[in-house]
Amino acid sequence: MTKDVLVSIQGLQFADSEIRNSTSDEDLDLIETICRGEYYYRNGAHFVLYDELMEGYEEPVRNMIKLRDKEFTYTKKGPVNAQLVFAEGKKTMTDYVTPFGNIMIALDTSEIMVDESNESMRIHICYGLEANYQFIADCEITIVIKATVQ
């Protein structure tokens, strides 16, 4: 894959397990972010770096994605700071620091699927989300990394 990439991150939250099978947009909480980034492969791991602008803040959030085997790490630095670790079959915890206060986040990852080709990579993660020790939702996140056309 080339150094210059386009990163698409789509997240879904299912507050109710019955909603998972719903096709109604009203029942789904879908969030999507698309940014330009830089891709690197070093020491057996894939890395993607990109900046994300947050409404109301001049300083961007610097994001780093790291994928090695069945462990996916998503690090955010700037107005928001966190290191989210998704490890298949494991529950991980982190302190999610925002300008409005800190939130203790737990990620109970059930599945990480990776499809990789020469010009793209698709990562799909299924996990349970807890905030401050309370279950919030079953979630899915899909990250698509594509080489940009030069």
C-alpha positions as CSV (number, residue, x, y, z in Angstrom):
1,M,0.0,0.0,0.0
2,T,1.2,3.5,-0.6
3,K,2.1,6.0,2.1
4,D,-0.8,8.4,1.3
5,V,-4.1,6.8,2.2
6,L,-7.8,7.6,2.7
7,V,-9.1,6.5,6.1
8,S,-12.8,5.8,6.6
9,I,-14.1,4.9,10.1
10,Q,-17.7,3.8,10.5
11,G,-19.1,3.0,13.9
12,L,-22.5,1.5,14.9
13,Q,-24.0,1.2,18.4
14,F,-26.8,-1.2,19.2
15,A,-28.4,-0.2,22.5
16,D,-30.8,-3.0,22.2
17,S,-29.9,-6.5,20.9
18,E,-33.1,-6.6,18.8
19,I,-32.1,-3.5,17.0
20,R,-29.0,-5.3,15.5
21,N,-31.3,-6.9,13.0
22,S,-33.2,-3.8,12.2
23,T,-32.8,-2.0,8.9
24,S,-34.4,1.3,10.0
25,D,-31.9,4.2,10.1
26,E,-33.8,5.6,13.1
27,D,-32.8,2.5,15.2
28,L,-29.1,2.7,14.4
29,D,-26.6,5.2,15.7
30,L,-24.1,5.4,12.8
31,I,-21.1,7.6,12.9
32,E,-18.6,8.0,10.0
33,T,-15.4,9.9,9.7
34,I,-13.3,10.2,6.5
35,C,-9.7,11.7,6.6
36,R,-6.5,11.6,4.6
37,G,-3.7,9.9,6.4
38,E,-0.3,8.2,6.2
39,Y,0.3,4.4,6.2
40,Y,3.4,2.6,7.4
41,Y,4.3,-1.1,7.9
42,R,7.0,-1.6,10.5
43,N,8.2,-4.5,12.6
44,G,5.2,-6.7,11.6
45,A,2.6,-4.0,12.4
46,H,0.4,-1.7,10.2
47,F,0.3,2.0,11.3
48,V,-1.9,4.8,10.1
49,L,-1.6,8.4,11.2
50,Y,-4.2,11.1,10.6
51,D,-5.5,14.3,12.0
52,E,-9.2,14.9,12.9
53,L,-10.7,18.3,13.4
54,M,-13.3,18.6,16.3
55,E,-16.0,21.2,16.1
56,G,-15.2,24.1,18.5
57,Y,-11.4,23.4,18.7
58,E,-8.6,24.8,16.7
59,E,-6.1,22.1,17.6
60,P,-6.7,18.8,15.7
61,V,-6.8,15.4,17.4
62,R,-3.8,13.4,16.2
63,N,-4.9,9.7,15.7
64,M,-2.7,6.6,15.3
65,I,-4.0,3.2,14.3
66,K,-1.9,0.2,15.0
67,L,-2.8,-3.3,13.9
68,R,-0.8,-6.4,14.7
69,D,-2.3,-9.9,14.5
70,K,-5.6,-9.8,16.4
71,E,-4.9,-6.6,18.4
72,F,-6.0,-3.2,17.2
73,T,-4.9,0.0,19.1
74,Y,-6.4,3.4,18.5
75,T,-4.6,6.3,20.1
76,K,-5.9,9.8,20.2
77,K,-3.9,12.9,21.3
78,G,-5.0,16.5,21.5
79,P,-8.2,17.9,22.9
80,V,-9.2,14.3,23.5
81,N,-6.7,11.7,24.8
82,A,-7.1,8.0,24.9
83,Q,-5.5,4.7,24.0
84,L,-8.2,2.2,23.0
85,V,-7.0,-1.4,22.8
86,F,-9.2,-4.0,21.0
87,A,-7.9,-7.5,21.6
88,E,-10.0,-10.4,20.4
89,G,-11.4,-12.4,23.3
90,K,-10.3,-9.8,25.9
91,K,-11.7,-7.0,27.9
92,T,-9.5,-3.9,28.1
93,M,-9.9,-0.6,30.0
94,T,-8.7,2.9,29.4
95,D,-9.2,6.5,30.7
96,Y,-10.8,8.5,27.9
97,V,-9.8,12.2,28.6
98,T,-12.1,14.9,27.1
99,P,-12.2,18.7,27.7
100,F,-15.4,18.0,29.7
101,G,-13.9,15.3,32.0
102,N,-12.6,11.8,32.1
103,I,-14.5,8.6,31.3
104,M,-13.4,5.1,32.3
105,I,-14.0,3.0,29.1
106,A,-14.1,-0.8,28.9
107,L,-13.9,-2.6,25.5
108,D,-15.0,-6.3,25.5
109,T,-13.8,-7.4,22.1
110,S,-15.5,-10.4,20.6
111,E,-14.2,-10.4,17.1
112,I,-11.6,-8.7,14.9
113,M,-11.7,-9.4,11.1
114,V,-9.1,-8.1,8.7
115,D,-9.2,-8.2,4.9
116,E,-6.0,-7.0,3.3
117,S,-4.9,-6.4,-0.3
118,N,-2.1,-4.5,-2.0
119,E,-4.1,-1.3,-2.2
120,S,-6.5,-1.5,0.8
121,M,-7.3,-2.9,4.2
122,R,-10.6,-3.4,5.9
123,I,-10.8,-4.0,9.7
124,H,-14.1,-4.9,11.3
125,I,-14.4,-5.1,15.1
126,C,-17.3,-6.2,17.3
127,Y,-17.2,-5.2,20.9
128,G,-19.2,-4.4,24.0
129,L,-18.8,-0.8,25.4
130,E,-18.9,0.2,29.0
131,A,-18.5,3.7,30.4
132,N,-17.8,4.2,34.1
133,Y,-18.5,0.5,34.8
134,Q,-21.9,0.6,33.2
135,F,-22.8,-1.3,30.0
136,I,-23.7,1.1,27.2
137,A,-24.1,-0.9,24.0
138,D,-22.9,-3.6,21.7
139,C,-20.9,-1.9,19.0
140,E,-19.2,-2.5,15.6
141,I,-16.5,-0.4,14.0
142,T,-15.3,-0.7,10.4
143,I,-12.1,0.9,9.3
144,V,-11.3,1.0,5.6
145,I,-7.8,2.2,4.6
146,K,-7.3,2.8,0.8
147,A,-4.3,3.9,-1.1
148,T,-4.9,7.3,-2.8
149,V,-4.4,7.7,-6.5
150,Q,-1.2,9.6,-7.2
